[in-house]
């Protein structure tokens, strides 16, 4: 009996981990973050790393640029969380992201996290405005050529 229970728990863990990510439109993550919190997601997004303290995903180039104009207290973006242990980005992309020299559309797969905590600043983002992030990233693939955001 005990062996059967251990085996069943093992199977549940493996199947949950091996489940394919849910393809989610970026707008859905922003509109309904509670629904996707803790879920393994696959998203097409515009990534911005070229401005000071940037490291976030947006729905589009326009959304990223408009965010600097409308200065909302809650941004409609998702912070870039960490990568899954052992996942290696292609060297050229890793270098461009690290040197804050890459803006463009990407396909990202990872775990979506949302928090409503009053202590957001200690968890995500520089200014405490990022309550959403994609972490445990297992894929970050450019979709086309870079498109500079031209935001500071």
N, C-alpha and C positions, 0 to 999 in steps of 0.2 A: 504494500500500500504506500509506504513512504517513498519507495523508488518511483512509483508511478506519479506521485505528486511532484517530486523533484524533476522528473522528466517533463511533466506538463508545464511547470514553471519555466524550465529551460526553453521549451518550444515557444511559449508565449513571448519570452524575451527576444528570441531570435526572430520570430515573425514580425514583432513590432519594430525591431531595428532594421529589418530588411524591407519593410513596406516602402513602396515608392513615394516620393514627396507629392503633395497635393499641388497642382498647378493653380496658382492664385493670381488674379489681376492685382497689380500694385494698389489700385484704388480701393480694393476690398480690404487689404491689410490696414490701410489708414482709416477707412470708415468703420470697420468692425474688428478692431484689434483683439478684443476679448475672445472672439470666435476662433481665432487662429493661434492664440498664445500657447506655446509649448509644442506646436505642430511643426512637422518637417515640411517645408514649403519650397516650391520652385517658382521663381518670379523673374519677369523681365523688368529691368529698372534702369534709370540713368544714374550713374555713380559720379559723385563730385569729390575730388581730393585736392584740387588746385588752389583752394583759398586757405587762409590761415584757420586752423582748427577744423577744417572740413574732413569728413569721412562719413559720407551718408549717401543713401539711395533716395532717389526722387522718382515721381511718375514720369517726368519728362524734363527736357532742357528748359522749357518755359516755366514749369513749376519751380525749378531750382532758382532761376533768375528772378521770378516774381516774388520769391520768399524774401529777398533782400529789399524789395520795394515796399511790400505790405507789412513787414515786420510784425508778424503775428506772434503772440506769446507761446502758442503751441504750433510747432512746425509740422507740416504735412510730409515729413520725411521719416526714414527708418535708418537708424545708425548702423554703421558697419561694426559688427561684433567681432569675435575672434574666429579663427579657422580651426577646424577639427585637427586634433593632434595627428601629425604625420602627413597632412595635406600640404602639398607644395604647389604654389602658383608657378606658372612658367616664369623663368628668371626675368625676361624683359618686362612682363607685367608687374611682377613684384617690385622691381626697381622703380618703375614709373609711379606705382602707388605710394611707395615709401618716400620718394622724392617729391611728392605732391604734384605730379606732372601727368595726371590722367583723369580726364572727364570723358564719359561716353556711355553708350548703352551696353548693358551686360546681362547675362543670364546668371542668376545666383541661386544656389540651392543651399539651404541651411535650416536651422531651427529658429522660428520667430518667437520673440519674447516681448511681452507687454507688461508694464507695471503701472499701478495706480498709486504707488507709494508716495508719501510726502517727501521721502528722501531720495528722489530721483537723481539728484546731482551726484550722489556717491556711487550710483550704479551705472548710469549711461550719460554720455555727452559732457561737454565742457561747461555748459551753462545750466544744466538741469532741465533743458527743454525737450530732450529726447526721451520719450517714454516707451519707444519701440526700438527694437534692434533685431538684426539677423545675426545669429552667432552659430558656432559649430559648423561653419561654412565648409562644404565639401566640393563645391564647384563655383568658380567665378570666371566666366568666359566672355570676352568682348564680343559684341555683336556689331560688326562694322568698324569703321574708322573712329578715332577719337573726335569728340565734338567739345571744344573748350566752352566752359560755362561763362567765362569772362565776368566773374564776380569776385569781390575782394573780401 
